Every structure is written in structure tokens, then in C-alpha cells.
Amino acid sequence: MTHFQVLVVGGGNAGLSITSKLLLKDSKLNIGIIEPSEKHYYQPAWTLVGGGVYNVKDTEKNERDFIPKGSTWVKDSVSTFEPDQNQVTCKSGAKYTYDYLIVVPGIQLNWHKVKGLKETLGKNGVTSNYSFNLAPYTYECIKNFKGGNALFTSPNTPVKCGGAPQKIMYLASDNFRKRGILKGSNVHFFNGGTMLFGVKKYAEVLQKIVNRYGIKEHHKHNLVEIDGDRKLAWFETPEGQRVEQAFDMIHVVPPQSAPDFVKYSPLAIQDPTLEAGTPCTPSTASPNFGGWVDVDKYTLQHNRYPNVFSCGDVANTPNAKTGAAVRKQAPVLVDNLMHVMKGGSLSAKYNGYGSCPLTTGYGKLVLAEFDYDNQPTETFPFNQAKERWSMWMLKTKVLPWMYWNRILQGKA
């Protein structure tokens, strides 16, 4: 059995940037990172790939090239957490113990929750930018669209990058406009949520963009089934009404949750539908149970296990699940963990900052930034609720460079 002073579960944005920051503060720390993937992806660019303005190959690099020097890469997957024993068990059967645990494995895409979706993805005009392999097909669908019904969906669960379902819709609409087919087309936004955007300042500008493109909105409509061969999709409303819609192309955002090995573990929040003490299992959990890690939303320390911390997409913090949130959460988590290791208090606080660079057309972007209270927390000294070319350049050039060269190294 191998012991680590700090064990990090997940080698994505959060896992690597947090490990880097910890080692910059104390290079003697004994840190292990459990991560099964050979490849590391810059996922925010998949919208741009789907829009035909970014090469998908530039979003993929080797994981080993970004494992921080001084840490140990455990190339395995977690099977179970045993926090009362300060231990995790991996799928290989190997067990690892720790003094402190950081749980940052990201989010799980539940393609199987939409009936018929897995069978038709990547053909019949059914696509999704939430997959490295499918993002290029999104542009094929947009480029080959000749008019008719173009559907864009967003589920009724939290998702990583909540703006992504709309970003590709606006790029597609702009493409249709440039080719002169927008007026003869029906662009639909089927949203499992209740509104276009949760921050009033940005919702107002997005509403104007929706109107500009003539997009038809259908809120509280959750995708439940798809038949690719017949080009039909079915949506359900909260009242149980089933709505059928024909399509020529459809961009699907899958329902999402915490990974199963987190969801059914002692680290997850309690499923509110279960009586206290009832084990949460695939058969007992409610259908929409997210299973997020139960942390304090300000300190990022676990509410029941003080030597466990979590942030990023897997945590139950009520902020937008974005890479920008991770960038603000990581230093808070690191500071608080270092203080706890030295017997100190949790002095650092995360304010819920999230950011969503909303591509509203080619060469146009609205940079939404906001906190837990859905109040704008803008970086630049101008009104960011306005489409700007400069923010498009930030999204397409500056942020990808920052990610690979600064953020993963714990320096941004």
C-alpha cells in the first residue's frame, strides 16, 4: 500500500493546477495524482472547433507532459473512497492512503440518459461539442445545412460551461446568415432550464442576439429521446407533456452529474429523496441526483471530512462549472489546505466567481463574469455586456496559450 501526504484524484485543469500551486509553495510535499487518461484536453476550444475556426488537434496534448515535476502520477481510476480509513481503492485493486485528499475528477457525461442518443451520435446530423471526436462533425453539420430545422439543446442538469449550448447556436446562426439561408431556416433552442441566462445584465444582451437571429426559444423542455434515422427528437416539460420535433441537424448537450464513483460514495451530498442512513446506490438514488462532493462553498473543505477538499465541476458549489471558476477556486483551496496542514484556520474564501466567454457570432464575444449572487464581477474597464472583437481574440488566442503555459503550471 502506498501512502501520500496529499492525494489528488483527477489530472484535469483543477488537479494539475492545484498540484502545481502546492509544489510552488512547498516543493517537499509528497503528492500523488490518480488519473487514468493518456491525453489532456483544452475543452473550452471545442466550441470553436464546432464553429470551424479551431483545429481539434490543437486541443489535445499528452497528459505526461503536464504532470507537475515532484509529483507522482498514478495511472489508474478510483473505484471507491474509504474516507474513514483515509484510503482510496482503484480499479486495479491497488489501495492508496493519504493525510489529505483533493477530489477533482471533473464531471460525467450521461449520454445514456437520452434514449437513442448513443446509437446516432456522429451521424444523421446528430452531434455534440462535448466530445473531442464529435466537435469536428458539428462543423460538418453546420456547413452542410441547407435550411430546415436546426435544434440546439441544453439539459435540466448542471453542465460544464453552461454557456456552451448557446455559443454554438449563435455561431451556427451566423454561419447560416452569411450563407443567406438563415431566413429560410428554423433555429430552435430547447432548454431544460427556465431562462436564457441567470445574470440579468448578460441575459438582456443575449435576448437581443436571439431576436437578431430569429431563434425560437423553448424553455423547460428537456431532451429525453432521439431517433436519428427518422430525424425526430422528443422533449419533456415539467408537467410531463411530451413534445415531438423534427430536425435536419441537432446539437445535443448531454445530461451531466458527478462521476459514479463519487456519486455513490460517502463524500457525496445526501440524496434528498433518501431517508438518513439509507445507502445511495444506482437502484435507490433519484433520477436527477447529481452526487456532487459535499464541501463548504466558501472554503472548499468537505463538510464532514476536514482532511478532504474539492473544487471544480465535481463540487456542490452553486457556481457556474467553468475553467475560469477553477482558476479562482484553486488558490483558495491551496491556501486553506496549507493552513490546515500547519494547524491553522480556513482564512481564504471563494466568492463564487465564474466566467463564460459567450461567442455570439464570428469575431464577436460577450465576456460574462459573475459571482454567487449573480452579480457581474468584470475584469476589464468597459461594459462587458457588449459584443467585442477584442474579447473574441481573448477567447481564441490568449486563453488557450494561458491554459497550456501558465494555468496548468500554477502560475495564473
C-alpha positions as CSV (number, residue, x, y, z in Angstrom):
1,M,0.0,0.0,0.0
2,T,1.3,3.4,-1.0
3,H,0.9,6.5,1.2
4,F,0.8,10.1,0.1
5,Q,0.9,13.3,2.1
6,V,-1.6,14.7,-0.4
7,L,-3.6,12.5,-2.8
8,V,-5.2,14.3,-5.8
9,V,-8.0,12.4,-7.6
10,G,-8.2,13.9,-11.1
11,G,-5.5,15.1,-13.5
12,G,-7.5,17.7,-15.4
13,N,-7.4,21.5,-15.1
14,A,-8.1,21.5,-11.3
15,G,-5.9,18.6,-10.4
16,L,-2.8,19.8,-12.3
17,S,-3.1,23.5,-11.4
18,I,-3.7,22.7,-7.7
19,T,-0.7,20.3,-7.5
20,S,1.5,22.8,-9.2
21,K,0.5,25.6,-6.8
22,L,1.1,23.3,-3.8
23,L,4.6,22.4,-5.0
24,L,5.4,26.0,-5.7
25,K,4.6,26.7,-2.0
26,D,6.4,23.6,-0.7
27,S,8.5,21.5,-3.1
28,K,9.0,18.8,-0.4
29,L,5.3,17.8,-0.4
30,N,4.7,14.1,-1.3
31,I,1.8,14.4,-3.8
32,G,0.2,11.6,-5.8
33,I,-2.2,12.2,-8.8
34,I,-4.6,9.5,-9.8
35,E,-5.6,10.0,-13.4
36,P,-6.3,7.2,-16.0
37,S,-6.1,9.3,-19.2
38,E,-3.1,9.4,-21.5
39,K,-4.4,12.6,-23.1
40,H,-5.2,16.0,-21.7
41,Y,-7.8,18.3,-23.5
42,Y,-8.4,22.0,-23.6
43,Q,-12.1,21.6,-23.8
44,P,-13.2,25.3,-24.0
45,A,-11.9,25.4,-27.6
46,W,-14.3,22.6,-28.7
47,T,-17.0,25.3,-29.4
48,L,-14.5,26.9,-31.8
49,V,-13.8,23.5,-33.4
50,G,-17.6,23.1,-33.9
51,G,-17.7,26.5,-35.4
52,G,-15.0,25.7,-37.9
53,V,-12.4,28.1,-36.6
54,Y,-10.0,25.9,-34.5
55,N,-8.1,22.7,-35.2
56,V,-9.3,19.9,-32.9
57,K,-5.7,18.5,-32.8
58,D,-4.6,21.7,-31.0
59,T,-6.9,20.9,-28.1
60,E,-5.2,17.6,-27.3
61,K,-1.8,17.0,-25.7
62,N,-0.1,14.2,-23.7
63,E,-1.0,14.1,-20.0
64,R,2.5,13.1,-19.0
65,D,3.9,16.4,-20.3
66,F,1.9,18.3,-17.8
67,I,2.2,16.2,-14.6
68,P,4.0,18.6,-12.3
69,K,7.6,17.8,-11.5
70,G,7.9,16.4,-8.0
71,S,4.5,14.7,-8.0
72,T,3.8,11.0,-8.7
73,W,1.4,10.1,-11.5
74,V,-0.7,7.0,-10.6
75,K,-2.2,5.9,-14.0
76,D,-5.3,4.3,-12.6
77,S,-9.0,5.0,-11.9
78,V,-10.6,5.3,-8.5
79,S,-13.2,2.7,-7.7
80,T,-14.2,3.6,-4.1
81,F,-13.4,6.1,-1.4
82,E,-12.9,5.0,2.2
83,P,-12.6,8.4,3.9
84,D,-12.9,6.9,7.5
85,Q,-9.7,5.0,6.7
86,N,-8.1,7.8,4.8
87,Q,-7.9,5.5,1.8
88,V,-9.0,5.1,-1.8
89,T,-9.2,1.8,-3.8
90,C,-8.5,1.8,-7.5
91,K,-10.0,-0.3,-10.3
92,S,-6.6,-2.2,-10.5
93,G,-7.2,-3.2,-6.8
94,A,-4.4,-1.0,-5.6
95,K,-5.0,0.9,-2.4
96,Y,-3.6,4.4,-1.6
97,T,-3.7,6.1,1.8
98,Y,-3.3,9.8,2.4
99,D,-3.1,12.5,5.0
100,Y,-5.1,14.9,2.9
101,L,-7.4,14.2,-0.1
102,I,-8.3,16.5,-3.0
103,V,-11.2,15.3,-5.1
104,V,-11.3,16.9,-8.6
105,P,-12.2,14.3,-11.2
106,G,-14.5,16.6,-13.1
107,I,-18.0,15.8,-14.4
108,Q,-19.6,12.8,-16.0
109,L,-21.4,13.0,-19.3
110,N,-24.5,10.8,-19.2
111,W,-25.2,10.2,-22.9
112,H,-27.2,7.1,-22.0
113,K,-29.9,9.2,-20.2
114,V,-31.3,10.3,-23.6
115,K,-32.9,7.3,-25.3
116,G,-31.4,6.5,-28.7
117,L,-28.7,9.2,-28.5
118,K,-25.6,6.9,-28.3
119,E,-26.8,5.0,-31.3
120,T,-27.0,8.0,-33.6
121,L,-24.2,10.4,-32.4
122,G,-21.9,11.4,-35.1
123,K,-24.3,10.6,-37.9
124,N,-27.8,11.6,-39.1
125,G,-27.0,15.3,-38.3
126,V,-26.8,14.5,-34.6
127,T,-23.7,16.0,-32.9
128,S,-22.2,17.4,-29.7
129,N,-19.3,19.7,-28.9
130,Y,-19.0,17.9,-25.6
131,S,-16.8,15.3,-27.2
132,F,-13.3,15.6,-28.8
133,N,-14.4,13.1,-31.5
134,L,-17.7,14.8,-32.3
135,A,-16.8,18.5,-32.3
136,P,-15.4,18.4,-35.9
137,Y,-18.7,16.7,-37.0
138,T,-20.6,19.7,-35.6
139,Y,-19.0,21.9,-38.2
140,E,-19.8,19.3,-40.9
141,C,-23.4,19.6,-39.9
142,I,-23.4,23.4,-39.9
143,K,-21.5,23.6,-43.2
144,N,-23.8,21.1,-44.9
145,F,-27.0,22.5,-43.5
146,K,-29.2,23.7,-46.4
147,G,-32.2,25.0,-44.4
148,G,-34.9,23.5,-42.3
149,N,-34.8,22.8,-38.6
150,A,-31.6,23.3,-36.6
151,L,-32.0,22.3,-33.0
152,F,-29.8,23.1,-30.0
153,T,-30.4,21.5,-26.6
154,S,-29.4,22.1,-23.0
155,P,-30.4,19.6,-20.3
156,N,-32.1,20.3,-16.9
157,T,-28.9,19.3,-15.0
158,P,-25.9,21.4,-14.2
159,V,-23.4,21.2,-17.1
160,K,-19.8,22.2,-17.6
161,C,-19.7,25.6,-19.3
162,G,-23.3,26.5,-19.1
163,G,-23.0,28.9,-22.0
164,A,-21.7,26.2,-24.4
165,P,-25.2,25.1,-25.6
166,Q,-25.9,28.7,-26.8
167,K,-22.4,29.5,-28.1
168,I,-22.5,27.0,-30.9
169,M,-26.1,28.0,-31.7
170,Y,-25.0,31.6,-32.3
171,L,-22.0,30.6,-34.4
172,A,-24.3,28.3,-36.5
173,S,-26.9,31.1,-36.9
174,D,-24.1,33.5,-38.0
175,N,-22.9,30.9,-40.5
176,F,-26.4,30.4,-41.9
177,R,-26.8,34.2,-42.1
178,K,-23.5,34.6,-44.0
179,R,-24.6,31.9,-46.5
180,G,-28.0,33.5,-46.9
181,I,-30.1,30.6,-45.5
182,L,-31.0,31.9,-42.1
183,K,-34.3,33.4,-43.1
184,G,-35.4,30.1,-44.6
185,S,-34.4,28.2,-41.6
186,N,-35.8,27.4,-38.1
187,V,-33.3,27.6,-35.4
188,H,-34.7,26.3,-32.1
189,F,-33.2,26.4,-28.6
190,F,-34.7,23.6,-26.4
191,N,-33.6,24.4,-22.9
192,G,-34.3,22.1,-19.9
193,G,-33.7,25.2,-17.7
194,T,-36.0,28.1,-17.0
195,M,-34.2,31.0,-18.7
196,L,-31.7,32.1,-21.2
197,F,-29.1,33.2,-18.7
198,G,-29.1,33.7,-14.9
199,V,-27.4,37.1,-14.8
200,K,-29.8,39.9,-15.8
201,K,-27.1,42.2,-17.4
202,Y,-26.0,39.4,-19.8
203,A,-29.4,37.9,-20.3
204,E,-30.6,41.2,-21.8
205,V,-27.9,41.3,-24.5
206,L,-28.3,37.6,-25.2
207,Q,-32.1,38.1,-25.7
208,K,-31.3,40.7,-28.4
209,I,-28.9,38.3,-30.1
210,V,-31.6,35.5,-30.0
211,N,-34.0,38.0,-31.6
212,R,-31.5,39.1,-34.2
213,Y,-31.1,35.6,-35.4
214,G,-34.8,34.8,-35.1
215,I,-34.1,31.8,-32.8
216,K,-37.2,30.2,-31.3
217,E,-36.9,29.6,-27.5
218,H,-38.5,26.6,-25.7
219,H,-37.6,26.7,-22.0
220,K,-38.4,23.9,-19.6
221,H,-38.1,21.4,-22.5
222,N,-35.7,18.6,-21.6
223,L,-34.5,16.2,-24.4
224,V,-35.4,12.6,-23.5
225,E,-35.4,10.7,-26.8
226,I,-33.9,10.9,-30.2
227,D,-34.5,8.9,-33.4
228,G,-31.6,9.7,-35.8
229,D,-32.9,7.7,-38.7
230,R,-36.3,9.4,-38.7
231,K,-34.8,12.8,-37.7
232,L,-37.1,13.2,-34.7
233,A,-36.4,14.4,-31.2
234,W,-38.7,14.3,-28.1
235,F,-38.7,16.7,-25.2
236,E,-40.5,16.6,-21.9
237,T,-41.9,19.5,-19.9
238,P,-42.0,19.6,-16.0
239,E,-45.7,18.9,-16.3
240,G,-44.9,15.6,-18.1
241,Q,-46.0,16.8,-21.6
242,R,-44.1,15.2,-24.4
243,V,-43.2,17.4,-27.4
244,E,-42.1,16.0,-30.8
245,Q,-39.8,18.0,-33.1
246,A,-38.4,17.1,-36.5
247,F,-34.8,18.2,-37.2
248,D,-32.3,18.4,-40.0
249,M,-29.4,18.9,-37.6
250,I,-29.3,18.8,-33.8
251,H,-26.6,19.7,-31.4
252,V,-27.0,17.9,-28.1
253,V,-25.7,18.7,-24.7
254,P,-25.9,15.5,-22.6
255,P,-27.2,15.4,-19.0
256,Q,-24.4,15.6,-16.5
257,S,-23.6,14.5,-12.9
258,A,-20.7,13.7,-10.7
259,P,-18.8,10.6,-11.7
260,D,-20.5,7.4,-10.4
261,F,-17.5,6.6,-8.1
262,V,-18.1,9.9,-6.4
263,K,-21.9,9.9,-6.6
264,Y,-22.3,6.7,-4.7
265,S,-19.5,7.4,-2.1
266,P,-19.5,8.8,1.4
267,L,-18.1,12.1,0.0
268,A,-21.2,13.0,-2.0
269,I,-24.0,15.2,-0.6
270,Q,-27.0,13.2,0.7
271,D,-29.7,12.4,-1.9
272,P,-32.7,14.4,-0.5
273,T,-35.1,11.7,-1.6
274,L,-33.5,9.1,0.7
275,E,-34.0,8.7,4.4
276,A,-31.0,9.3,6.6
277,G,-28.8,6.2,6.7
278,T,-30.2,4.7,3.5
279,P,-27.2,3.8,1.2
280,C,-27.2,5.8,-2.0
281,T,-26.9,3.3,-4.9
282,P,-27.8,3.2,-8.6
283,S,-31.1,1.5,-7.6
284,T,-32.0,3.8,-4.7
285,A,-30.8,7.2,-6.0
286,S,-33.4,9.6,-7.5
287,P,-33.1,10.0,-11.3
288,N,-31.8,13.6,-11.1
289,F,-29.4,13.1,-8.2
290,G,-26.2,14.8,-9.1
291,G,-24.0,13.3,-6.4
292,W,-21.7,16.4,-6.1
293,V,-18.9,16.4,-3.4
294,D,-20.2,18.0,-0.2
295,V,-18.0,21.0,0.5
296,D,-18.3,24.4,2.1
297,K,-19.0,26.8,-0.8
298,Y,-16.5,29.4,0.5
299,T,-13.6,27.3,2.0
300,L,-13.9,24.3,-0.3
301,Q,-13.3,22.0,2.7
302,H,-15.5,18.9,3.0
303,N,-18.4,19.4,5.4
304,R,-17.9,16.1,7.1
305,Y,-14.3,15.1,6.5
306,P,-11.9,18.0,7.4
307,N,-8.9,16.5,5.6
308,V,-10.8,16.3,2.3
309,F,-11.1,19.3,-0.1
310,S,-12.8,19.6,-3.5
311,C,-13.5,22.1,-6.2
312,G,-14.2,22.3,-10.0
313,D,-17.0,20.6,-11.8
314,V,-17.5,17.8,-9.2
315,A,-18.1,20.1,-6.2
316,N,-21.5,21.1,-5.0
317,T,-20.6,24.8,-5.0
318,P,-23.5,26.7,-6.7
319,N,-21.4,28.5,-9.2
320,A,-21.0,28.1,-13.0
321,K,-19.0,25.0,-13.7
322,T,-16.2,26.6,-15.8
323,G,-12.4,26.6,-16.1
324,A,-12.5,30.2,-15.0
325,A,-14.1,29.1,-11.7
326,V,-11.3,26.6,-11.2
327,R,-8.7,29.3,-11.7
328,K,-10.3,31.3,-8.8
329,Q,-11.0,28.2,-6.6
330,A,-7.5,26.7,-6.9
331,P,-5.6,29.3,-4.8
332,V,-8.4,29.3,-2.2
333,L,-8.2,25.5,-1.8
334,V,-4.4,25.6,-1.8
335,D,-4.2,28.3,0.9
336,N,-6.8,26.6,3.1
337,L,-5.1,23.2,2.8
338,M,-1.7,24.7,3.6
339,H,-3.2,26.4,6.7
340,V,-4.9,23.2,7.9
341,M,-1.7,21.2,7.4
342,K,0.0,23.7,9.7
343,G,-2.8,23.6,12.3
344,G,-4.2,27.0,11.2
345,S,-7.7,28.2,10.2
346,L,-9.6,28.4,7.0
347,S,-9.0,32.1,6.1
348,A,-9.3,32.0,2.3
349,K,-12.8,32.4,0.8
350,Y,-14.1,31.7,-2.7
351,N,-16.8,34.2,-3.8
352,G,-18.4,32.0,-6.5
353,Y,-16.7,33.7,-9.4
354,G,-17.5,32.2,-12.8
355,S,-16.9,33.3,-16.3
356,C,-18.5,32.5,-19.6
357,P,-16.9,33.8,-22.8
358,L,-20.1,33.8,-25.0
359,T,-19.3,33.6,-28.7
360,T,-22.3,35.4,-30.3
361,G,-21.1,35.3,-33.9
362,Y,-17.8,35.1,-35.8
363,G,-15.5,37.7,-34.4
364,K,-18.0,38.7,-31.6
365,L,-17.9,37.7,-28.0
366,V,-19.6,38.8,-24.7
367,L,-17.4,38.1,-21.7
368,A,-19.8,37.3,-18.8
369,E,-18.2,37.3,-15.3
370,F,-20.2,37.0,-12.1
371,D,-20.3,35.7,-8.5
372,Y,-22.5,33.6,-6.3
373,D,-25.1,36.3,-6.1
374,N,-25.2,36.5,-10.0
375,Q,-23.7,40.0,-9.8
376,P,-21.3,41.0,-12.6
377,T,-17.6,40.9,-11.4
378,E,-15.9,42.2,-14.5
379,T,-12.2,42.3,-15.2
380,F,-12.0,45.0,-17.9
381,P,-12.7,48.7,-17.6
382,F,-15.5,48.7,-20.1
383,N,-19.0,47.3,-20.4
384,Q,-18.5,43.6,-21.0
385,A,-22.2,43.1,-21.8
386,K,-21.4,44.2,-25.4
387,E,-20.2,42.1,-28.3
388,R,-16.5,42.8,-28.9
389,W,-13.8,41.6,-31.3
390,S,-11.2,42.1,-28.6
391,M,-12.9,39.5,-26.4
392,W,-13.1,37.1,-29.4
393,M,-9.3,37.4,-29.6
394,L,-9.0,36.7,-25.9
395,K,-11.1,33.5,-26.3
396,T,-9.4,32.3,-29.5
397,K,-5.7,33.3,-28.8
398,V,-4.9,34.4,-25.3
399,L,-6.8,31.9,-23.1
400,P,-5.6,28.7,-24.9
401,W,-2.0,29.9,-24.5
402,M,-2.6,30.8,-20.9
403,Y,-4.0,27.4,-20.2
404,W,-1.2,25.3,-21.6
405,N,1.7,27.7,-20.4
406,R,0.6,29.3,-17.2
407,I,-2.6,27.8,-15.6
408,L,-1.5,24.2,-15.5
409,Q,1.8,25.3,-14.1
410,G,0.0,27.0,-11.2
411,K,1.2,30.4,-12.3
412,A,-2.1,32.0,-13.3
